[in-house]
Amino acid sequence: MKWVFRPGYTAEQYDAVRAACVDGEKLPETYELWAKYALASDHRMQKLGRFVVRINIDLEPFRDWCTGHGRPLDKDARMAYAEAIGEQRRAKLS
C-alpha cells in the first residue's frame, strides 16, 4: 500500500491558514466544508490502494518552512510541506 501525505487542518487553524495563503480563496470557505471534501477525497484514494495520512498544517511552522524553502504560501507549498513532514515522521517509525 502506498502512503500519500496530504495537508490537513484543525478547526482552530483553518481560517488563519486560509487567510495567510496567497490562494486561500481557492480553499473551501469553512473548515466544515473542507473536512467534508477531504473525507471524500481520502475515501477515493483508499479505494485506489493508497494509505492517506493528513498532516495538520499549523500556520507558523508552515510559514517558517515556506520562508526557508523560498516558497509562497500556496497549494503547491501545502502539498510539499505535508509530503516533507509526512516522510520525516514515517522515517522515524522505521
PyMOL Python script that loads the backbone (N, CA, C, O; Angstrom):
from pymol import cmd

cmd.read_pdbstr("""\
ATOM      1  N   MET A   1       0.851  -1.185   0.000  1.00  0.00           N
ATOM      2  CA  MET A   1       0.000   0.000   0.000  1.00  0.00           C
ATOM      3  C   MET A   1       0.892   1.242   0.000  1.00  0.00           C
ATOM      4  O   MET A   1       1.831   1.341   0.789  1.00  0.00           O
ATOM      5  N   LYS A   2       0.598   2.157  -0.865  1.00  0.00           N
ATOM      6  CA  LYS A   2       1.370   3.400  -0.976  1.00  0.00           C
ATOM      7  C   LYS A   2       0.846   4.444  -0.001  1.00  0.00           C
ATOM      8  O   LYS A   2      -0.358   4.681   0.092  1.00  0.00           O
ATOM      9  N   TRP A   3       1.771   5.062   0.722  1.00  0.00           N
ATOM     10  CA  TRP A   3       1.407   6.153   1.627  1.00  0.00           C
ATOM     11  C   TRP A   3       1.282   7.441   0.823  1.00  0.00           C
ATOM     12  O   TRP A   3       2.099   7.719  -0.056  1.00  0.00           O
ATOM     13  N   VAL A   4       0.257   8.219   1.131  1.00  0.00           N
ATOM     14  CA  VAL A   4       0.043   9.512   0.497  1.00  0.00           C
ATOM     15  C   VAL A   4      -0.167  10.533   1.611  1.00  0.00           C
ATOM     16  O   VAL A   4      -1.066  10.384   2.439  1.00  0.00           O
ATOM     17  N   PHE A   5       0.660  11.559   1.624  1.00  0.00           N
ATOM     18  CA  PHE A   5       0.551  12.597   2.633  1.00  0.00           C
ATOM     19  C   PHE A   5      -0.159  13.804   2.024  1.00  0.00           C
ATOM     20  O   PHE A   5       0.199  14.281   0.947  1.00  0.00           O
ATOM     21  N   ARG A   6      -1.167  14.280   2.737  1.00  0.00           N
ATOM     22  CA  ARG A   6      -1.951  15.412   2.267  1.00  0.00           C
ATOM     23  C   ARG A   6      -2.070  16.439   3.390  1.00  0.00           C
ATOM     24  O   ARG A   6      -2.044  16.081   4.567  1.00  0.00           O
ATOM     25  N   PRO A   7      -2.201  17.709   3.029  1.00  0.00           N
ATOM     26  CA  PRO A   7      -2.374  18.711   4.072  1.00  0.00           C
ATOM     27  C   PRO A   7      -3.691  18.516   4.822  1.00  0.00           C
ATOM     28  O   PRO A   7      -4.712  18.138   4.246  1.00  0.00           O
ATOM     29  N   GLY A   8      -3.631  18.781   6.096  1.00  0.00           N
ATOM     30  CA  GLY A   8      -4.815  18.740   6.940  1.00  0.00           C
ATOM     31  C   GLY A   8      -4.836  19.986   7.811  1.00  0.00           C
ATOM     32  O   GLY A   8      -3.842  20.705   7.909  1.00  0.00           O
ATOM     33  N   TYR A   9      -5.949  20.226   8.424  1.00  0.00           N
ATOM     34  CA  TYR A   9      -6.105  21.429   9.234  1.00  0.00           C
ATOM     35  C   TYR A   9      -6.942  21.089  10.451  1.00  0.00           C
ATOM     36  O   TYR A   9      -7.766  20.176  10.415  1.00  0.00           O
ATOM     37  N   THR A  10      -6.728  21.822  11.519  1.00  0.00           N
ATOM     38  CA  THR A  10      -7.638  21.745  12.653  1.00  0.00           C
ATOM     39  C   THR A  10      -8.664  22.858  12.467  1.00  0.00           C
ATOM     40  O   THR A  10      -8.434  23.820  11.735  1.00  0.00           O
ATOM     41  N   ALA A  11      -9.777  22.711  13.130  1.00  0.00           N
ATOM     42  CA  ALA A  11     -10.809  23.750  13.049  1.00  0.00           C
ATOM     43  C   ALA A  11     -10.258  25.089  13.540  1.00  0.00           C
ATOM     44  O   ALA A  11     -10.617  26.145  13.020  1.00  0.00           O
ATOM     45  N   GLU A  12      -9.383  25.033  14.546  1.00  0.00           N
ATOM     46  CA  GLU A  12      -8.819  26.251  15.122  1.00  0.00           C
ATOM     47  C   GLU A  12      -7.838  26.944  14.173  1.00  0.00           C
ATOM     48  O   GLU A  12      -7.729  28.170  14.200  1.00  0.00           O
ATOM     49  N   GLN A  13      -7.138  26.203  13.355  1.00  0.00           N
ATOM     50  CA  GLN A  13      -6.112  26.771  12.479  1.00  0.00           C
ATOM     51  C   GLN A  13      -6.602  27.084  11.071  1.00  0.00           C
ATOM     52  O   GLN A  13      -5.968  27.865  10.360  1.00  0.00           O
ATOM     53  N   TYR A  14      -7.709  26.494  10.659  1.00  0.00           N
ATOM     54  CA  TYR A  14      -8.130  26.579   9.266  1.00  0.00           C
ATOM     55  C   TYR A  14      -8.245  28.012   8.752  1.00  0.00           C
ATOM     56  O   TYR A  14      -7.671  28.344   7.714  1.00  0.00           O
ATOM     57  N   ASP A  15      -8.972  28.854   9.460  1.00  0.00           N
ATOM     58  CA  ASP A  15      -9.179  30.230   8.978  1.00  0.00           C
ATOM     59  C   ASP A  15      -7.872  30.999   8.875  1.00  0.00           C
ATOM     60  O   ASP A  15      -7.683  31.770   7.934  1.00  0.00           O
ATOM     61  N   ALA A  16      -6.963  30.800   9.833  1.00  0.00           N
ATOM     62  CA  ALA A  16      -5.679  31.504   9.815  1.00  0.00           C
ATOM     63  C   ALA A  16      -4.835  31.057   8.625  1.00  0.00           C
ATOM     64  O   ALA A  16      -4.238  31.890   7.943  1.00  0.00           O
ATOM     65  N   VAL A  17      -4.780  29.757   8.371  1.00  0.00           N
ATOM     66  CA  VAL A  17      -4.006  29.248   7.227  1.00  0.00           C
ATOM     67  C   VAL A  17      -4.637  29.736   5.928  1.00  0.00           C
ATOM     68  O   VAL A  17      -3.937  30.189   5.022  1.00  0.00           O
ATOM     69  N   ARG A  18      -5.946  29.644   5.841  1.00  0.00           N
ATOM     70  CA  ARG A  18      -6.647  30.083   4.622  1.00  0.00           C
ATOM     71  C   ARG A  18      -6.379  31.557   4.348  1.00  0.00           C
ATOM     72  O   ARG A  18      -6.135  31.938   3.204  1.00  0.00           O
ATOM     73  N   ALA A  19      -6.422  32.388   5.383  1.00  0.00           N
ATOM     74  CA  ALA A  19      -6.194  33.826   5.213  1.00  0.00           C
ATOM     75  C   ALA A  19      -4.746  34.140   4.832  1.00  0.00           C
ATOM     76  O   ALA A  19      -4.496  35.099   4.101  1.00  0.00           O
ATOM     77  N   ALA A  20      -3.803  33.355   5.313  1.00  0.00           N
ATOM     78  CA  ALA A  20      -2.386  33.627   5.061  1.00  0.00           C
ATOM     79  C   ALA A  20      -1.927  33.165   3.677  1.00  0.00           C
ATOM     80  O   ALA A  20      -0.945  33.689   3.150  1.00  0.00           O
ATOM     81  N   CYS A  21      -2.611  32.208   3.091  1.00  0.00           N
ATOM     82  CA  CYS A  21      -2.176  31.652   1.811  1.00  0.00           C
ATOM     83  C   CYS A  21      -2.566  32.572   0.651  1.00  0.00           C
ATOM     84  O   CYS A  21      -3.651  33.153   0.632  1.00  0.00           O
ATOM     85  N   VAL A  22      -1.665  32.684  -0.296  1.00  0.00           N
ATOM     86  CA  VAL A  22      -1.920  33.557  -1.449  1.00  0.00           C
ATOM     87  C   VAL A  22      -3.097  33.059  -2.293  1.00  0.00           C
ATOM     88  O   VAL A  22      -3.717  33.829  -3.027  1.00  0.00           O
ATOM     89  N   ASP A  23      -3.392  31.771  -2.179  1.00  0.00           N
ATOM     90  CA  ASP A  23      -4.520  31.198  -2.919  1.00  0.00           C
ATOM     91  C   ASP A  23      -5.627  30.740  -1.966  1.00  0.00           C
ATOM     92  O   ASP A  23      -6.419  29.857  -2.297  1.00  0.00           O
ATOM     93  N   GLY A  24      -5.669  31.347  -0.793  1.00  0.00           N
ATOM     94  CA  GLY A  24      -6.636  30.943   0.220  1.00  0.00           C
ATOM     95  C   GLY A  24      -8.076  30.965  -0.242  1.00  0.00           C
ATOM     96  O   GLY A  24      -8.896  30.177   0.230  1.00  0.00           O
ATOM     97  N   GLU A  25      -8.392  31.866  -1.166  1.00  0.00           N
ATOM     98  CA  GLU A  25      -9.772  31.927  -1.661  1.00  0.00           C
ATOM     99  C   GLU A  25     -10.171  30.676  -2.437  1.00  0.00           C
ATOM    100  O   GLU A  25     -11.356  30.443  -2.672  1.00  0.00           O
ATOM    101  N   LYS A  26      -9.181  29.867  -2.839  1.00  0.00           N
ATOM    102  CA  LYS A  26      -9.477  28.626  -3.552  1.00  0.00           C
ATOM    103  C   LYS A  26      -9.812  27.472  -2.598  1.00  0.00           C
ATOM    104  O   LYS A  26     -10.354  26.448  -3.013  1.00  0.00           O
ATOM    105  N   LEU A  27      -9.482  27.655  -1.319  1.00  0.00           N
ATOM    106  CA  LEU A  27      -9.853  26.651  -0.325  1.00  0.00           C
ATOM    107  C   LEU A  27     -11.326  26.820   0.022  1.00  0.00           C
ATOM    108  O   LEU A  27     -11.863  27.924  -0.078  1.00  0.00           O
ATOM    109  N   PRO A  28     -11.990  25.732   0.433  1.00  0.00           N
ATOM    110  CA  PRO A  28     -13.388  25.883   0.849  1.00  0.00           C
ATOM    111  C   PRO A  28     -13.533  26.977   1.911  1.00  0.00           C
ATOM    112  O   PRO A  28     -12.620  27.218   2.701  1.00  0.00           O
ATOM    113  N   GLU A  29     -14.678  27.622   1.913  1.00  0.00           N
ATOM    114  CA  GLU A  29     -14.900  28.787   2.766  1.00  0.00           C
ATOM    115  C   GLU A  29     -14.850  28.474   4.259  1.00  0.00           C
ATOM    116  O   GLU A  29     -14.460  29.326   5.058  1.00  0.00           O
ATOM    117  N   THR A  30     -15.243  27.259   4.638  1.00  0.00           N
ATOM    118  CA  THR A  30     -15.251  26.906   6.057  1.00  0.00           C
ATOM    119  C   THR A  30     -14.481  25.610   6.289  1.00  0.00           C
ATOM    120  O   THR A  30     -14.269  24.812   5.376  1.00  0.00           O
ATOM    121  N   TYR A  31     -14.077  25.433   7.526  1.00  0.00           N
ATOM    122  CA  TYR A  31     -13.409  24.188   7.912  1.00  0.00           C
ATOM    123  C   TYR A  31     -14.334  22.996   7.674  1.00  0.00           C
ATOM    124  O   TYR A  31     -13.891  21.950   7.201  1.00  0.00           O
ATOM    125  N   GLU A  32     -15.601  23.148   7.997  1.00  0.00           N
ATOM    126  CA  GLU A  32     -16.551  22.047   7.850  1.00  0.00           C
ATOM    127  C   GLU A  32     -16.663  21.587   6.393  1.00  0.00           C
ATOM    128  O   GLU A  32     -16.721  20.388   6.121  1.00  0.00           O
ATOM    129  N   LEU A  33     -16.693  22.542   5.462  1.00  0.00           N
ATOM    130  CA  LEU A  33     -16.719  22.179   4.038  1.00  0.00           C
ATOM    131  C   LEU A  33     -15.421  21.501   3.631  1.00  0.00           C
ATOM    132  O   LEU A  33     -15.436  20.498   2.918  1.00  0.00           O
ATOM    133  N   TRP A  34     -14.293  22.049   4.085  1.00  0.00           N
ATOM    134  CA  TRP A  34     -13.013  21.422   3.755  1.00  0.00           C
ATOM    135  C   TRP A  34     -12.990  19.978   4.270  1.00  0.00           C
ATOM    136  O   TRP A  34     -12.587  19.068   3.544  1.00  0.00           O
ATOM    137  N   ALA A  35     -13.420  19.766   5.515  1.00  0.00           N
ATOM    138  CA  ALA A  35     -13.395  18.426   6.110  1.00  0.00           C
ATOM    139  C   ALA A  35     -14.264  17.454   5.307  1.00  0.00           C
ATOM    140  O   ALA A  35     -13.893  16.295   5.122  1.00  0.00           O
ATOM    141  N   LYS A  36     -15.403  17.920   4.838  1.00  0.00           N
ATOM    142  CA  LYS A  36     -16.288  17.080   4.018  1.00  0.00           C
ATOM    143  C   LYS A  36     -15.601  16.669   2.719  1.00  0.00           C
ATOM    144  O   LYS A  36     -15.624  15.496   2.344  1.00  0.00           O
ATOM    145  N   TYR A  37     -14.988  17.641   2.029  1.00  0.00           N
ATOM    146  CA  TYR A  37     -14.279  17.341   0.781  1.00  0.00           C
ATOM    147  C   TYR A  37     -13.062  16.450   1.022  1.00  0.00           C
ATOM    148  O   TYR A  37     -12.783  15.548   0.232  1.00  0.00           O
ATOM    149  N   ALA A  38     -12.340  16.704   2.112  1.00  0.00           N
ATOM    150  CA  ALA A  38     -11.147  15.916   2.420  1.00  0.00           C
ATOM    151  C   ALA A  38     -11.516  14.459   2.685  1.00  0.00           C
ATOM    152  O   ALA A  38     -10.836  13.548   2.211  1.00  0.00           O
ATOM    153  N   LEU A  39     -12.574  14.242   3.431  1.00  0.00           N
ATOM    154  CA  LEU A  39     -13.009  12.884   3.727  1.00  0.00           C
ATOM    155  C   LEU A  39     -13.384  12.141   2.450  1.00  0.00           C
ATOM    156  O   LEU A  39     -13.013  10.980   2.279  1.00  0.00           O
ATOM    157  N   ALA A  40     -14.107  12.793   1.563  1.00  0.00           N
ATOM    158  CA  ALA A  40     -14.481  12.169   0.287  1.00  0.00           C
ATOM    159  C   ALA A  40     -13.236  11.855  -0.543  1.00  0.00           C
ATOM    160  O   ALA A  40     -13.145  10.788  -1.151  1.00  0.00           O
ATOM    161  N   SER A  41     -12.291  12.773  -0.566  1.00  0.00           N
ATOM    162  CA  SER A  41     -11.049  12.558  -1.313  1.00  0.00           C
ATOM    163  C   SER A  41     -10.251  11.398  -0.724  1.00  0.00           C
ATOM    164  O   SER A  41      -9.709  10.571  -1.457  1.00  0.00           O
ATOM    165  N   ASP A  42     -10.183  11.345   0.589  1.00  0.00           N
ATOM    166  CA  ASP A  42      -9.452  10.260   1.252  1.00  0.00           C
ATOM    167  C   ASP A  42     -10.068   8.907   0.920  1.00  0.00           C
ATOM    168  O   ASP A  42      -9.345   7.941   0.676  1.00  0.00           O
ATOM    169  N   HIS A  43     -11.384   8.828   0.908  1.00  0.00           N
ATOM    170  CA  HIS A  43     -12.060   7.571   0.573  1.00  0.00           C
ATOM    171  C   HIS A  43     -11.753   7.142  -0.858  1.00  0.00           C
ATOM    172  O   HIS A  43     -11.536   5.961  -1.127  1.00  0.00           O
ATOM    173  N   ARG A  44     -11.736   8.112  -1.776  1.00  0.00           N
ATOM    174  CA  ARG A  44     -11.394   7.779  -3.175  1.00  0.00           C
ATOM    175  C   ARG A  44      -9.968   7.244  -3.256  1.00  0.00           C
ATOM    176  O   ARG A  44      -9.707   6.264  -3.954  1.00  0.00           O
ATOM    177  N   MET A  45      -9.058   7.881  -2.548  1.00  0.00           N
ATOM    178  CA  MET A  45      -7.660   7.443  -2.576  1.00  0.00           C
ATOM    179  C   MET A  45      -7.508   6.044  -1.959  1.00  0.00           C
ATOM    180  O   MET A  45      -6.737   5.225  -2.459  1.00  0.00           O
ATOM    181  N   GLN A  46      -8.231   5.780  -0.892  1.00  0.00           N
ATOM    182  CA  GLN A  46      -8.165   4.468  -0.248  1.00  0.00           C
ATOM    183  C   GLN A  46      -8.667   3.373  -1.180  1.00  0.00           C
ATOM    184  O   GLN A  46      -8.131   2.265  -1.190  1.00  0.00           O
ATOM    185  N   LYS A  47      -9.694   3.684  -1.960  1.00  0.00           N
ATOM    186  CA  LYS A  47     -10.210   2.708  -2.922  1.00  0.00           C
ATOM    187  C   LYS A  47      -9.171   2.381  -3.990  1.00  0.00           C
ATOM    188  O   LYS A  47      -9.214   1.311  -4.597  1.00  0.00           O
ATOM    189  N   LEU A  48      -8.237   3.304  -4.217  1.00  0.00           N
ATOM    190  CA  LEU A  48      -7.161   3.093  -5.185  1.00  0.00           C
ATOM    191  C   LEU A  48      -5.941   2.430  -4.544  1.00  0.00           C
ATOM    192  O   LEU A  48      -4.897   2.284  -5.180  1.00  0.00           O
ATOM    193  N   GLY A  49      -6.085   2.031  -3.277  1.00  0.00           N
ATOM    194  CA  GLY A  49      -4.995   1.339  -2.590  1.00  0.00           C
ATOM    195  C   GLY A  49      -3.981   2.266  -1.943  1.00  0.00           C
ATOM    196  O   GLY A  49      -2.852   1.857  -1.674  1.00  0.00           O
ATOM    197  N   ARG A  50      -4.362   3.487  -1.694  1.00  0.00           N
ATOM    198  CA  ARG A  50      -3.456   4.450  -1.058  1.00  0.00           C
ATOM    199  C   ARG A  50      -3.800   4.572   0.426  1.00  0.00           C
ATOM    200  O   ARG A  50      -4.969   4.538   0.809  1.00  0.00           O
ATOM    201  N   PHE A  51      -2.774   4.713   1.243  1.00  0.00           N
ATOM    202  CA  PHE A  51      -2.964   4.960   2.671  1.00  0.00           C
ATOM    203  C   PHE A  51      -2.779   6.454   2.878  1.00  0.00           C
ATOM    204  O   PHE A  51      -1.657   6.956   2.819  1.00  0.00           O
ATOM    205  N   VAL A  52      -3.878   7.173   3.123  1.00  0.00           N
ATOM    206  CA  VAL A  52      -3.851   8.627   3.207  1.00  0.00           C
ATOM    207  C   VAL A  52      -3.569   9.054   4.644  1.00  0.00           C
ATOM    208  O   VAL A  52      -4.232   8.616   5.584  1.00  0.00           O
ATOM    209  N   VAL A  53      -2.574   9.916   4.789  1.00  0.00           N
ATOM    210  CA  VAL A  53      -2.240  10.485   6.088  1.00  0.00           C
ATOM    211  C   VAL A  53      -2.354  11.996   5.962  1.00  0.00           C
ATOM    212  O   VAL A  53      -1.693  12.609   5.124  1.00  0.00           O
ATOM    213  N   ARG A  54      -3.185  12.583   6.787  1.00  0.00           N
ATOM    214  CA  ARG A  54      -3.336  14.040   6.801  1.00  0.00           C
ATOM    215  C   ARG A  54      -2.315  14.632   7.769  1.00  0.00           C
ATOM    216  O   ARG A  54      -2.235  14.234   8.931  1.00  0.00           O
ATOM    217  N   ILE A  55      -1.548  15.578   7.271  1.00  0.00           N
ATOM    218  CA  ILE A  55      -0.556  16.288   8.080  1.00  0.00           C
ATOM    219  C   ILE A  55      -1.138  17.658   8.404  1.00  0.00           C
ATOM    220  O   ILE A  55      -1.288  18.501   7.519  1.00  0.00           O
ATOM    221  N   ASN A  56      -1.464  17.875   9.673  1.00  0.00           N
ATOM    222  CA  ASN A  56      -2.052  19.161  10.057  1.00  0.00           C
ATOM    223  C   ASN A  56      -1.061  20.291   9.848  1.00  0.00           C
ATOM    224  O   ASN A  56       0.095  20.217  10.264  1.00  0.00           O
ATOM    225  N   ILE A  57      -1.534  21.320   9.205  1.00  0.00           N
ATOM    226  CA  ILE A  57      -0.710  22.498   8.953  1.00  0.00           C
ATOM    227  C   ILE A  57      -0.994  23.536  10.027  1.00  0.00           C
ATOM    228  O   ILE A  57      -2.091  24.086  10.122  1.00  0.00           O
ATOM    229  N   ASP A  58       0.024  23.782  10.823  1.00  0.00           N
ATOM    230  CA  ASP A  58      -0.014  24.830  11.837  1.00  0.00           C
ATOM    231  C   ASP A  58       0.658  26.038  11.184  1.00  0.00           C
ATOM    232  O   ASP A  58       1.764  25.909  10.658  1.00  0.00           O
ATOM    233  N   LEU A  59       0.033  27.178  11.206  1.00  0.00           N
ATOM    234  CA  LEU A  59       0.462  28.311  10.391  1.00  0.00           C
ATOM    235  C   LEU A  59       1.921  28.706  10.586  1.00  0.00           C
ATOM    236  O   LEU A  59       2.653  28.821   9.602  1.00  0.00           O
ATOM    237  N   GLU A  60       2.361  28.913  11.800  1.00  0.00           N
ATOM    238  CA  GLU A  60       3.723  29.431  11.989  1.00  0.00           C
ATOM    239  C   GLU A  60       4.809  28.461  11.515  1.00  0.00           C
ATOM    240  O   GLU A  60       5.713  28.890  10.798  1.00  0.00           O
ATOM    241  N   PRO A  61       4.765  27.176  11.881  1.00  0.00           N
ATOM    242  CA  PRO A  61       5.774  26.258  11.318  1.00  0.00           C
ATOM    243  C   PRO A  61       5.704  26.175   9.791  1.00  0.00           C
ATOM    244  O   PRO A  61       6.732  26.073   9.122  1.00  0.00           O
ATOM    245  N   PHE A  62       4.490  26.218   9.251  1.00  0.00           N
ATOM    246  CA  PHE A  62       4.333  26.177   7.793  1.00  0.00           C
ATOM    247  C   PHE A  62       4.932  27.427   7.155  1.00  0.00           C
ATOM    248  O   PHE A  62       5.642  27.340   6.154  1.00  0.00           O
ATOM    249  N   ARG A  63       4.641  28.588   7.737  1.00  0.00           N
ATOM    250  CA  ARG A  63       5.193  29.838   7.214  1.00  0.00           C
ATOM    251  C   ARG A  63       6.739  29.802   7.262  1.00  0.00           C
ATOM    252  O   ARG A  63       7.406  30.204   6.308  1.00  0.00           O
ATOM    253  N   ASP A  64       7.285  29.321   8.374  1.00  0.00           N
ATOM    254  CA  ASP A  64       8.742  29.209   8.517  1.00  0.00           C
ATOM    255  C   ASP A  64       9.324  28.269   7.458  1.00  0.00           C
ATOM    256  O   ASP A  64      10.359  28.560   6.859  1.00  0.00           O
ATOM    257  N   TRP A  65       8.645  27.141   7.236  1.00  0.00           N
ATOM    258  CA  TRP A  65       9.108  26.184   6.236  1.00  0.00           C
ATOM    259  C   TRP A  65       9.100  26.827   4.849  1.00  0.00           C
ATOM    260  O   TRP A  65      10.058  26.683   4.090  1.00  0.00           O
ATOM    261  N   CYS A  66       8.034  27.526   4.526  1.00  0.00           N
ATOM    262  CA  CYS A  66       7.935  28.190   3.218  1.00  0.00           C
ATOM    263  C   CYS A  66       9.041  29.230   3.051  1.00  0.00           C
ATOM    264  O   CYS A  66       9.666  29.309   1.993  1.00  0.00           O
ATOM    265  N   THR A  67       9.282  30.018   4.083  1.00  0.00           N
ATOM    266  CA  THR A  67      10.351  31.017   4.026  1.00  0.00           C
ATOM    267  C   THR A  67      11.692  30.335   3.795  1.00  0.00           C
ATOM    268  O   THR A  67      12.475  30.762   2.946  1.00  0.00           O
ATOM    269  N   GLY A  68      11.952  29.279   4.550  1.00  0.00           N
ATOM    270  CA  GLY A  68      13.214  28.549   4.416  1.00  0.00           C
ATOM    271  C   GLY A  68      13.408  27.886   3.066  1.00  0.00           C
ATOM    272  O   GLY A  68      14.540  27.657   2.639  1.00  0.00           O
ATOM    273  N   HIS A  69      12.323  27.580   2.400  1.00  0.00           N
ATOM    274  CA  HIS A  69      12.388  26.923   1.089  1.00  0.00           C
ATOM    275  C   HIS A  69      12.095  27.893  -0.057  1.00  0.00           C
ATOM    276  O   HIS A  69      11.994  27.482  -1.213  1.00  0.00           O
ATOM    277  N   GLY A  70      11.961  29.168   0.265  1.00  0.00           N
ATOM    278  CA  GLY A  70      11.727  30.170  -0.774  1.00  0.00           C
ATOM    279  C   GLY A  70      10.423  29.961  -1.528  1.00  0.00           C
ATOM    280  O   GLY A  70      10.362  30.164  -2.741  1.00  0.00           O
ATOM    281  N   ARG A  71       9.389  29.558  -0.816  1.00  0.00           N
ATOM    282  CA  ARG A  71       8.119  29.253  -1.464  1.00  0.00           C
ATOM    283  C   ARG A  71       7.028  30.181  -0.981  1.00  0.00           C
ATOM    284  O   ARG A  71       7.033  30.586   0.182  1.00  0.00           O
ATOM    285  N   PRO A  72       6.087  30.529  -1.854  1.00  0.00           N
ATOM    286  CA  PRO A  72       4.904  31.272  -1.401  1.00  0.00           C
ATOM    287  C   PRO A  72       3.993  30.315  -0.641  1.00  0.00           C
ATOM    288  O   PRO A  72       4.082  29.100  -0.815  1.00  0.00           O
ATOM    289  N   LEU A  73       3.149  30.841   0.173  1.00  0.00           N
ATOM    290  CA  LEU A  73       2.171  30.020   0.887  1.00  0.00           C
ATOM    291  C   LEU A  73       1.026  29.744  -0.081  1.00  0.00           C
ATOM    292  O   LEU A  73       0.112  30.555  -0.226  1.00  0.00           O
ATOM    293  N   ASP A  74       1.088  28.590  -0.741  1.00  0.00           N
ATOM    294  CA  ASP A  74       0.078  28.235  -1.733  1.00  0.00           C
ATOM    295  C   ASP A  74      -0.145  26.724  -1.750  1.00  0.00           C
ATOM    296  O   ASP A  74       0.427  25.998  -0.938  1.00  0.00           O
ATOM    297  N   LYS A  75      -0.975  26.259  -2.674  1.00  0.00           N
ATOM    298  CA  LYS A  75      -1.325  24.838  -2.746  1.00  0.00           C
ATOM    299  C   LYS A  75      -0.091  23.960  -2.922  1.00  0.00           C
ATOM    300  O   LYS A  75       0.048  22.945  -2.240  1.00  0.00           O
ATOM    301  N   ASP A  76       0.800  24.339  -3.826  1.00  0.00           N
ATOM    302  CA  ASP A  76       1.995  23.528  -4.046  1.00  0.00           C
ATOM    303  C   ASP A  76       2.837  23.434  -2.773  1.00  0.00           C
ATOM    304  O   ASP A  76       3.377  22.375  -2.456  1.00  0.00           O
ATOM    305  N   ALA A  77       2.943  24.542  -2.053  1.00  0.00           N
ATOM    306  CA  ALA A  77       3.708  24.536  -0.799  1.00  0.00           C
ATOM    307  C   ALA A  77       3.001  23.695   0.256  1.00  0.00           C
ATOM    308  O   ALA A  77       3.663  22.966   0.996  1.00  0.00           O
ATOM    309  N   ARG A  78       1.683  23.774   0.347  1.00  0.00           N
ATOM    310  CA  ARG A  78       0.945  22.947   1.317  1.00  0.00           C
ATOM    311  C   ARG A  78       1.154  21.474   1.028  1.00  0.00           C
ATOM    312  O   ARG A  78       1.355  20.679   1.947  1.00  0.00           O
ATOM    313  N   MET A  79       1.106  21.105  -0.241  1.00  0.00           N
ATOM    314  CA  MET A  79       1.313  19.705  -0.615  1.00  0.00           C
ATOM    315  C   MET A  79       2.748  19.268  -0.317  1.00  0.00           C
ATOM    316  O   MET A  79       2.967  18.191   0.236  1.00  0.00           O
ATOM    317  N   ALA A  80       3.721  20.100  -0.681  1.00  0.00           N
ATOM    318  CA  ALA A  80       5.134  19.764  -0.445  1.00  0.00           C
ATOM    319  C   ALA A  80       5.438  19.679   1.043  1.00  0.00           C
ATOM    320  O   ALA A  80       6.178  18.797   1.479  1.00  0.00           O
ATOM    321  N   TYR A  81       4.870  20.592   1.820  1.00  0.00           N
ATOM    322  CA  TYR A  81       5.067  20.587   3.268  1.00  0.00           C
ATOM    323  C   TYR A  81       4.502  19.300   3.874  1.00  0.00           C
ATOM    324  O   TYR A  81       5.166  18.650   4.681  1.00  0.00           O
ATOM    325  N   ALA A  82       3.290  18.938   3.491  1.00  0.00           N
ATOM    326  CA  ALA A  82       2.683  17.706   4.007  1.00  0.00           C
ATOM    327  C   ALA A  82       3.533  16.502   3.646  1.00  0.00           C
ATOM    328  O   ALA A  82       3.739  15.614   4.473  1.00  0.00           O
ATOM    329  N   GLU A  83       4.023  16.466   2.429  1.00  0.00           N
ATOM    330  CA  GLU A  83       4.876  15.348   1.987  1.00  0.00           C
ATOM    331  C   GLU A  83       6.179  15.298   2.791  1.00  0.00           C
ATOM    332  O   GLU A  83       6.596  14.232   3.243  1.00  0.00           O
ATOM    333  N   ALA A  84       6.815  16.459   2.964  1.00  0.00           N
ATOM    334  CA  ALA A  84       8.091  16.511   3.696  1.00  0.00           C
ATOM    335  C   ALA A  84       7.911  16.100   5.153  1.00  0.00           C
ATOM    336  O   ALA A  84       8.686  15.294   5.669  1.00  0.00           O
ATOM    337  N   ILE A  85       6.906  16.642   5.814  1.00  0.00           N
ATOM    338  CA  ILE A  85       6.669  16.315   7.227  1.00  0.00           C
ATOM    339  C   ILE A  85       6.243  14.859   7.361  1.00  0.00           C
ATOM    340  O   ILE A  85       6.692  14.161   8.270  1.00  0.00           O
ATOM    341  N   GLY A  86       5.387  14.401   6.466  1.00  0.00           N
ATOM    342  CA  GLY A  86       4.950  13.011   6.488  1.00  0.00           C
ATOM    343  C   GLY A  86       6.106  12.042   6.322  1.00  0.00           C
ATOM    344  O   GLY A  86       6.196  11.046   7.039  1.00  0.00           O
ATOM    345  N   GLU A  87       6.988  12.331   5.379  1.00  0.00           N
ATOM    346  CA  GLU A  87       8.153  11.449   5.171  1.00  0.00           C
ATOM    347  C   GLU A  87       9.073  11.459   6.386  1.00  0.00           C
ATOM    348  O   GLU A  87       9.619  10.418   6.752  1.00  0.00           O
ATOM    349  N   GLN A  88       9.256  12.629   7.020  1.00  0.00           N
ATOM    350  CA  GLN A  88      10.066  12.696   8.243  1.00  0.00           C
ATOM    351  C   GLN A  88       9.473  11.810   9.328  1.00  0.00           C
ATOM    352  O   GLN A  88      10.193  11.054   9.980  1.00  0.00           O
ATOM    353  N   ARG A  89       8.183  11.901   9.520  1.00  0.00           N
ATOM    354  CA  ARG A  89       7.508  11.096  10.546  1.00  0.00           C
ATOM    355  C   ARG A  89       7.556   9.610  10.226  1.00  0.00           C
ATOM    356  O   ARG A  89       7.748   8.780  11.115  1.00  0.00           O
ATOM    357  N   ARG A  90       7.380   9.283   8.958  1.00  0.00           N
ATOM    358  CA  ARG A  90       7.433   7.853   8.568  1.00  0.00           C
ATOM    359  C   ARG A  90       8.827   7.308   8.779  1.00  0.00           C
ATOM    360  O   ARG A  90       8.978   6.162   9.204  1.00  0.00           O
ATOM    361  N   ALA A  91       9.861   8.102   8.491  1.00  0.00           N
ATOM    362  CA  ALA A  91      11.234   7.641   8.675  1.00  0.00           C
ATOM    363  C   ALA A  91      11.521   7.351  10.146  1.00  0.00           C
ATOM    364  O   ALA A  91      12.286   6.439  10.461  1.00  0.00           O
ATOM    365  N   LYS A  92      10.919   8.110  11.035  1.00  0.00           N
ATOM    366  CA  LYS A  92      11.113   7.878  12.467  1.00  0.00           C
ATOM    367  C   LYS A  92      10.501   6.562  12.912  1.00  0.00           C
ATOM    368  O   LYS A  92      10.936   5.982  13.907  1.00  0.00           O
ATOM    369  N   LEU A  93       9.485   6.077  12.178  1.00  0.00           N
ATOM    370  CA  LEU A  93       8.834   4.823  12.513  1.00  0.00           C
ATOM    371  C   LEU A  93       9.641   3.615  12.059  1.00  0.00           C
ATOM    372  O   LEU A  93       9.445   2.503  12.550  1.00  0.00           O
ATOM    373  N   SER A  94      10.543   3.844  11.124  1.00  0.00           N
ATOM    374  CA  SER A  94      11.325   2.731  10.546  1.00  0.00           C
ATOM    375  C   SER A  94      12.462   2.307  11.457  1.00  0.00           C
ATOM    376  O   SER A  94      13.211   1.390  11.122  1.00  0.00           O
TER     377      SER A  94
END
""", "prot")
cmd.dss("prot")
cmd.show_as("cartoon", "prot")
cmd.util.cbc("prot")
cmd.orient("prot")
